[in-house]
């Protein structure tokens, strides 16, 4: 199997899980001159579409009105792997463990108040799970003060590199080096890679196949 196949996320559930966890995505639209404009946005993935909200005026909205075909990307750097993990002096051996999802689709302005409320309330549930707010109702004035739009996906592709592309023995060696490096993200990275930290050391509890 080619490396690109090994890096593809084949589980749609894993893609949805990742999109539910991440807080920032980037929408790409084309401006009047045909240049791509990329903007970081809060978002929520509900009922297989991406919802976002915005001030009612702005360049990205004008771009979308002119050409509704957009791209949307979400990524997470899990762990930078320094070159000395593989070679004492060869800088080209540096690498990164990551997860990313790229969506191509059509952007649509949401006009129905009930769907607007759905999008905004879903965003509140995602970003403020502790509550302490009143859910938005269909007749709330805020629905007229913001622009709600959604991306209807035509394609969703995910990639991930968490050690699944290397032999299990090499993966254990890599995991041990990540543990010893002890970065701020190392424990979470090892968990995603399928390892558990025990009193006896690292234990592989899951094959990282998505």
Buried (B, 14 or more C-beta within 10 A) or exposed (E): EEEEEBBBBEEEEBBBEBBEEBEEBBBBBBBEEEEEBEBEBBBBBBEEBBBBBBEEEEEBBBBBEEBBBBBBBBBBEBBBBEBEBBEEEEEEBBBEBBBBBBBBBBBBEBEEBEBBBBBBBBBBBBEEEEEEEEEBEEEBEEBEEEBBBBBEBEEBEBBBBBBBBEEEEEBBEBBBBBBEBEEEBBEEBBEBBBBEBEEEEBEBEEEBEB
